[in-house]
Amino acid sequence: MMARLLLRAWPRDLAVGLAAPCRTLSAGFEPGQYLQRSIVPTMHFQDSLPRLPIPKLEDTMRRYLSAQKPLLDDGQFRKTEELCKNFENGIGKKLHEQLVAQDKQNKHTSYISGPWFDMYLTARNPIVLNFNPFMAFHPDPKSEYNDQLTRATNLTVSALRFLKALRAGLLEPEVFHLNPARSDTATFKRLIRLVPSALSWYGAYLVKAYPLDMSQYFRLFNSTRLPRPRRDELFTDDKARHLLVLRKGHFYVFDVLDQDGKIVSASEIQAHLKYILSDRSLAPEFPLAYLTSEDRDIWAGLRQKLVQGGNEETLRRVDAAVFCLCLDDFPVKDLIHLSHSMLHGDGTNRWFDKSFNLILAEDGTAAVHFEHAWGDGVAVLRFLNEVFKDSTQAPAVTPQSPPARTDSSRAVQKLSFKLDDAVKAGISAAKAKFDATVKTLTIDCIQFQRGGKEFLKGQKVSPDSVAQLAFQMAFLRQYGQTVATYESCSTAAFKHGRTETIRPASVFTKRCSEAFVREPSKHSAAALRQMVAECSEYHNQLTREAAMGQGFDRHLFALRNLAKAKGIALPELYLDPAYKQINHNILSTSTLSSPAVNLGGFAPVVPDGFGIGYAVHNNWIGCNVSAYQSRNAREFLQCVEKALEDMFDAFEGKAIKT
């Protein structure tokens, strides 16, 4: 059964096709069509990527117990420890052996890929707020280029240039360079392209360059998550040539690639977008986009009614579009308004099922909101970085560029849907639920200006560990507890890797947090600094292990999934309240730092949790926090700020202010 799940998620022909040698360029390829012209084919390393390791069962049990230690009292911990021993020596051992055997039979993929796709696609909760995050671009450095029409045109053209480079094999492979002076060079690229794909990863490894998995990238474009009963479907049609544009709840499409697959002129795209922006139609009475915010089974049923009502071809146009461009008709007021707009908006002007929505506010503020089942932040962040750089350094149009003199009324098709009473009622119900949920969400942010990466590295501590420690201290100060904490870590260094979990709450952070929050006067600044250093060292260890596929969360998840697939009664370990508690992630955190990204965010993953997007920059630390009504995001951020101030005081040898 598991083998079938893996094959369903990553068919062999698809996995092989993604890594196949890219076609060579003919002399007729036009300049300006491609964002990059890499001499190393995009998928050159894919065949030789190492496989995601399955940790040893005893290591998983040890790591699991270490993560449970700060969350449980002695009695609870002893019970969980006993369950772990029984699992390791009993059913867990058998399941682990079966998982290893199945993994050996599916060498084209990873042991987590199929189950992870299933986890996302079988989830029945609405994807907006529960799964979809956003990343906002910085403004264009040239202020006049932030005009909505100009920036929408430039970002669209750059996105298409990315698409063209990706599909032609001209996009630079994604590589993590430990020693860029040796590996990120023209000489290395000329040599490595001559190494056969089956061996190329090893050639890169010799110069401390680590190619990353790029198998998710093809889903960036022409892709949509389709609602289906019980399990959704990922749909891709890479033959489609049109862009989907949403404005005021209306749907428009026009071709952005010609019949030969070339990008149409930027002035034509500009003209068509100008035509759409000039449409004075009132918002529809029943905005269809609300349905993508619904429970997935409800949406699947309503979509079937839409198909039966004669909308199949129109929906196909939406699903197959290269991507969805959302043109909002209001400016962004501040960072909090930006987060609300890009994370959920008003529900009328996003197609949440699309692989990504490129959103442009009236003042040119731009962001990408993406569906999470098809891929992770690594692919989306690469897309953002490249598109931002290209659109700002080589813009396709200027604010003075005249749109093409073309008949946009013929080129642009405004889609119309036939809605029966059942669908109209479904839209109204979806709107009511969406509005009610959004009203309960609060978002707040801080920018801690006292220092950042440079200062912390000077103190010989990990910047990420200090941010995570601040969250532990803040929650302890606010609520008096240490709780389950999740930090996402990419495993893209492996073929079809997804993510692993870092568990930042540890016995070290608990001890350190209690010292800072509850009894700072009992410890010298030097002693407090030493505790922070111990937390940093342990956090670095957890991060290294997670990045190398040596966490415990994905392994335990896969074993549980395997038991279910084989019809085996759920082992006692998974029925333990401690297992449920550690997977109820009250602090869900994710970090990114990029020259292109102004802000990122997501909603809490549990009703009583915080969603914490953060970045440690060179000289400041940013934190963007979301919460529902049972938690106070503003107060939490005040506690985060206090924690950072206290740690910086300790680093500088000052007494902690009480």
N, C-alpha and C positions, 0 to 999 in steps of 0.2 A: 504493500500500500504506500509506504513512504517513498519508495523508488518512483512510483507513479506521480506522487505529489511533486517530487523534484523535477521530473521530466515535464510535468505540466507547466511548472513555473519557468523552466529554462530548457526548451526543446533543444536537442543536440544540434540540429541543423542551424538553429539561431545562434547557439553558443559558438559554433564553429564559424558561422558566417561573420560574426562580429570581429573575429580575430583574423579573418582571411586577408591575404595581401590586397592592398588597395590598388585600384586601377591607376595606370600611369597617366600623366597629363599629356594631352596633345598640344601642339603648338597653337591651336586655336582657342585655348582657354583665355578668357578675357581678364585683364587686371581689374580690380575693384569688385569682383564677384566673391573673393575669398578673404576672410579675415586674417588668415595666416597661410603660408605656403611652406609648410615644414618639409624638410628633406627626409625626415624619419617618418614613415607612415604612422598615422594616428594609432592604429591597433597593432603596431609592430611587436609590442611586448606581451600582448594578451595571451597568446598560446603558452608562453613560458612562465607566466605568473605562478608563484608558489600557491599551494592549496591551503585553505584555512585549516589549521590543525584542530583536532578534537582534543581538549585537555584530558589528562589522566583523571579518572574518577576520584582518586584520593586527593588530588590537588583541588578539584572542584569542591569537594566536601570541606577541605581545610579553609579555602577562601570563603566559602559560604558561611561557615561558623565564625570566621573573623569578622565578617560584615554584620552578623547577627549580634555579636558580643555587646556593642554599645546600645543596642535597642531593647535588650531583654534583661529581666532581673535574673538572679542566680537560679531560681527554680525553673523558670521558663527556658533558660539556656541549657540546663541539664537535660530537660525533656527533649529539646531540639537536637542536642548532641547525641542522645540515644537513638533518635529517629534517623539521624545521619549515618550512624554506625550500622543500623539495621538495613538501611537503603544501600549503603556501599557494599555490604557483604551478601545482600539478597537480590531483590528484584532490580535494584539499580545496576548491579554488576551485569545482569543478563541484558538489560536494556542497552547499557553502554556497549557491550559486545555486539549487539545487533546493529546499533548505530554505526559503529566502526566498520562492520561488514558492509552495510549499505553504502557508506561513504566510499569504500573501495570500489564499489560497482558503479559509482557516479562521479568519475574523475573529471568530468567536464564542468562540474559546478562545485558548490560548497554545501556542507551538511546543513547550514542554516538557511540557505536561499529559499528553498521550497516552503518550509514551515513559516518563514518570515513573510513571504508573499501571502500565504494563507492567513496569517495572523491579521494582516491589514485588510485583505479582501473579504474575509468572513465577518469582520467587525460590522455590526449593524447600527452603531451609533452614527449620528451625522458626522461628516468628515470636517466640516467647518468647526473651529474651536477645539474639537477633540483630536484632530490630527494635523491639519494644514497649518504650516507656519508662514511667515513672510520675512523678506529681507528688503530693506529700502536702500536705494542708491543715494550717494551723496549728490547734491546739486551739481550741475555742470559748472566747472570753474569759471566759465565765461557767462556772466549772469544773463546776457541777452539771449543765450541759447536755451534758457529755461522756459521760454514761451512754449505753451502746451503743444501747438502744432509742430513747431520746429523740433522739439525734443522727442515727441512721439514718432516723427518721421525718422529721425536719426537713430533712435533706439530700435525701431523696427528694421531699418536697413542693416544695422550692425548685427541684430539677431539673425537675420537672413544670411548675412555673410558668415556668421558662425556656423549656421546650418550647412551652408555650401561647403565650407572647409571641412567640417566633420564628415560629411557624406563622400567627399572626394578623397578622404584620407590625408588632407593637408593641415588639419589641426594638430598642433604640437601634442605629442603624447603627454599625459599627466604624469609627472615624475617628481618625487621628493628628493631634492639634492642635499645630502649632508655636507658635501664639499663642492659647492658650485664652481669654484675656481678650476676644478679638474673635470667636472662632468657637464656643466651647463655651458658648453663651449662648442664652437663650430667644428673643431677638430674631432671631438668626441662624437658629435652627431654624424659626421662623415664616415667615421669608422663603424659606429654601432649599426648604421643602416645596412651595412654589408653582412652583419651577423644574422644567420637564419632566425626567423621568429621563434622557433622551438628552443633556441639557445640565448636569445637576446637579453632576457632578464639577467642571466648570469654575467653577461658582459657588463651590464650596467652596475650590478652588485659589486664588481671588482673595483669600481671607482666610487663606491659609496653613494650610488644613485639608486633610488627605489621606485620603479614604475608602479603606478596605481591602476587598479581595475577601472576600466572604462565601459564595461558592458551595459551600464544603465543609460549611457548618453543617448542612445537612439530613441529612447522614450521621451526625451525632451520635446520633440516636435511631432506634430500630427497625431497626438495621443490624448486619450481620454479614459477615465475610469467610468465604465458603464454600470449602472445599478442593475443587479440581478438578484433574484430570490436566493437567500442564504450565502451566496458568494459572488462578489462583483467580478467584472472582467476588465482586463486592460486591453484597450483597442488601439491599434496604430495603423494608419493608412499613409505610407510615405509617398504615395503617388499624388495625393491632393496638393493643389498649388495655391489655395486661397487662404486669406487671413480672416479670422472672425473678429469683429469689432463690436463691443457693447457700449451703448450710450443711452442714459436715461431709461434703461430696461429694454431698449430696442436692439435687435440683432441685425448686423450688416456683414456681408462678405464681399470680397473682391480678390482677384488673382494678384499675388505678389511675385509669382514665378511664371514665366511664359512657357509655351509648349516645349521649348528646348531645355527647360529647367533653369533658365537664367533669371536673375533678379530683375524685375521690371525697373524702369528708371525711378530714381528717388523722387523726381519732380512729379511723376504720376502718382506714386504713393502719397505724396504730400497733397496733391490735388484731391484725391479720393478722401483722405482724412479731413481735409477742409470742407468738402461737401457734406460729410457726416456731421461735422461740428456745426454746420449751418442749418441742420434739420431742426425745425421748430416744433416738431410733433410733441404733444403732451405725453407724459409717461403712461404706459399701458395700465389699464384698470387691474389686470391680472398678470403681474410680471412673472414670466416663466422661471426665471433664475432662482426664485425662492425654492423651487423643488430640489435643487442640488444641495440645499441645506437641511433636507429632511432625513429622517431615519431611512436607512438604505432599503429595507424591505418595502416600506411605504412608497418610496420614490420608484422602486422597481415596478410596483403595481401601477402607479400613475403613468410611468413611462410606457408601459404596455398599452394603457388606454390611449395615450398619445399616438402610438404606432397604429393601433386599430382605427383611430380617428383620421387617418390619412396624413400623418406627420412624419412618416418613416424617413423619407428622403431629406426633409428639412433638418431633422435631427442628425442625419448622417453628415450634412454639411457642417453642423456644429462640431460633431465628434471628430471629423477628419481634418479640420482646419489646422494650419501650421502651428498657430497658437492663438490665444485670446488676448486681444488688446482692449483694455477697459479705459474709456475716456470719461472721467468724472467731471461734473459741472460745478465744482466748488474748490476753493483753495484750501491748503492745509494750514491750520492755525498754529499748531505747536507740535512737539514730539509726541505728546499723549494723543492728540487728535490724529496724528500720522499713524500711530500704532492701531488705533481703533479702525481707521479707514482701511488700512492695508491688511489687517487680520480678519476683518469680517465685513466692513462697510455697512450699507443699509440692506443688503441682501438682494437688491434689484439689478446690480450692475457688475456681477461676477458670475462666472460659470465655474463653481468650485470643483467640478469633476475634471476640468481640463488639467493637463500635466502642469501647466503654469498659466497664470494670468499676469500679463504685464500691465500694470496700473499706472495711469498718468492723471494726477490731479490737475485742476484748472491752472495752477501756478507752475506746472511742470515738475512738481514733486513726483518721483517715480519709485516703484517697488515691484518686486516679484512675489506673488502669492502662489505657493505650489502644493499640489496634491502629493502625499507622502508615500503611497503604496509602491509606485514605480521606482523610486530612488531616494537617495539621501542627500544631505547637504553638500557633499563634496562636488557632485556634478553640477548642482545649481550654483554653488559659489564660483566654480570655474566659469560658468556661463556669465554670471554677473560681472566678474572681474574683466573678462575679455570684452564684453559688450560695452561696459562703462569706458574702458580704455579706448576702444575703437570709436565709439560715438563722440567722445570728447576730443580725441587727438586727430581723428580723421573724419569729421562729420560729413554726412552725405549732402546736407543742405545747410545754408546759413539763414539767419533771420531775414535777410534781404532776398533770398532765392525766390523767384516767382514759381508758383505751381505750374505744372504742364497745362497747356491749353488742350484739354481733353474733355469729352462728354462723360463726366462721372455719373450722371444719372443713368447711363446705360451700363457702365462698368461695375457700379456698386449695386448689389442686390440687397434689398431690405427683406429679411425673412419674416414670414407671417405664419402663425400657428393656428390650427383649428382646435379650439378648446370647447369641450362639452361641459355640461354642468358638473360632472364628477371631477374633472380636472380643475375647473374653477374653484370648486369647494376645497380641493386638495391644496391649491395655491394659497387660498385664504387661511387654511389651517397651518400650512408651513410658515406663512408670514407671522401668524400669531405666536407660534412656538419660537421662531427665530427672534422676534422682537422681545419676547419675554426673557429669553436666555441672555441676549446681548445686554439687556438692562441690568443684569446681575453681575456683569463683568466690569471690574475696575482695572485700570492700568496706570502705573506711575513709573517714573525713572529718576535716576540721579547721575550726576557726573562728579566723581570724586577727584578733585584737582590737585591734591597734595603730592601726588606722585603715581608712578605706574611701573611699567616693565623695567625701565632703566634703573630706578631706585632699588627695586626689589632684587634684581639680579646683582646689584652692588652689595646687597645684604646676604647674598648667596642662598636665597630661597626661591622656590618656584613661584612665579607670578600667579599661575593658575591655582596653586595650593592655597595661597593667601586669600584669593577671592572666595574659594570654596570654604575656607576656614571662617571667613567673615559671615557667610550664610549660616554656618553652624552656630556661631556666637549670637547672631541676630535672632535666630529662632529660639535659642535657649533664653535669651533676654526677654523676648516677647511672650513666649508661651511656656517656658520652664521645662522644655523637653529636647531630647535628641530623637530625630525621626528619620524614616527611610528617605534616602537622598539618591538621586539618579543623575549621573553626568554621562552624556553621550560621547562615545569614542569611535571613530571610524576604523573599520578593518579593511579598508580599500587596498591595503598592501597585498591582499590575497585575492585570488580569482573568485569572483562573485561574493566577496566579503560585503557585509552590510555594516552593522555597528556592534559594539560590545558596550557593556555598562561599567563605568567606574563607580565605585561605591565610596563617596568622599567621607561619609560618617564613619569614624573609626574610634578605637579606644584612645588613640592619640588626640584626635580632634575633640573628643568628649572631655578628656582631662584638661586640655588646653583651654577649651571654651569655658569650663567651670572655673578655671583659675582666673581668666580675664573678667568674666561676668560676675562671679559670686564672691571671689576673694582676692582681688588684685593687690590689696595692701599687704597680703601675706607673702608676696613673691617680689623679688627684685626684678628690675628691668632685664638684667642678664638672664635670670631664670626663665622669664617669660619669653625672651628671644630664643632660648634653647628649646622650649616647648614648641614654638612655631617652626623651628628648624627640624625638629623630629617629625612634625606633621608634614612638612614639605618633603622630607626624605621618603616617608611612607607613601605619600600621594604620588610622588614620582614613580615609585615601584608599581603602584596600582595602575598608573597610566601606561607604563611600559608593558605590563602584562596584558592589559586590555587591548592595546594596539597590536600586540602579537597574537591575539586570539586566545589569551590565557586568562580570561575572566571566568566567572561561574554562571552568569545569568543565561547566556545563550545555550550553554551546554545543558543546564537543567531544563530550559524551555524545550530544547529538542528532544530530550528524554521523555518529558511529559507528553509532548506531541506524538512521539512514537508509541507510547503506551496507549494513548487514545486511538491512534490509527490501527493498532493491532487488537483493539477491543479488550485490553487488559484493565482491570480495576485500578483506579488511580491509587498509586502508592501512598502510604501514610504520610510520607514526607510532605507531599503536596496538600494534605488535609490539615497540617499543622497550622494553627493560627499565626505562628511566627512567619511562615512562608507567605501567607496572605498579607501580613503586615509589611514585610520588607518589599513586597511588590505593590503596595499602596504608596506610591511615591509622592509624599507631601511636598518635598522639594525636588522639582524636576528642573534640571539646569542644562544649558547648552551654551557653548562659547564659540565665537568666531571673531576674527580680526582680519580686516581687508581694507585696502585703500579705496575700494569701490563702495563699501557698505557703511551707511550712516547709522543704521539701527536695524535690529532684528527682534522678532518676538513670536510668542506662541501662548496659548492659553494653558491653565493648569491641566494636568492629566487626571486629577481626581477632584471632586467637588470641594474638598477642604484643603486644597494644596495651593502652592504658588508655582507659576510658570516663570522661570528666571532666565532671561537672555542676558549675557554679559560679555564684556570684552576688556582685556587689560591692554591698554595702549601704552606707548612709550612713556608718556608723562601724566596719564590720567586713567581712571577706571570708570567704565560706564556700565550701568545696570538697568535693565528694563523688566519690570515685574508685573505680572497679571495675577488676579485673584477673583474668586467669587465672593458672595456676601459673608461667608463664615470666616474669612480672613481679611486682614487690613494691610493692603499693599503699602500704603504711605508709611504706616508705623513700622512695618518690616524694613523698609528702606532707610528709615531713620536709625534703626538698630544696626543695619549694615554699615551705614556711615560711621556710627559710633565705634563699631568693631574695627573698621579700617583706621580710624583716628587712634584708637588704643594701640593697635599693632605698630603703627608708624611712630607713636610716642615711645613704645618699647624699643624699637630699632634705634631711636635717637637717644636712648638712655634716660628718658623722662619717666616720671611717675605717672601711673594711670589715673586719670580724673574720674572720680566716682560721682 
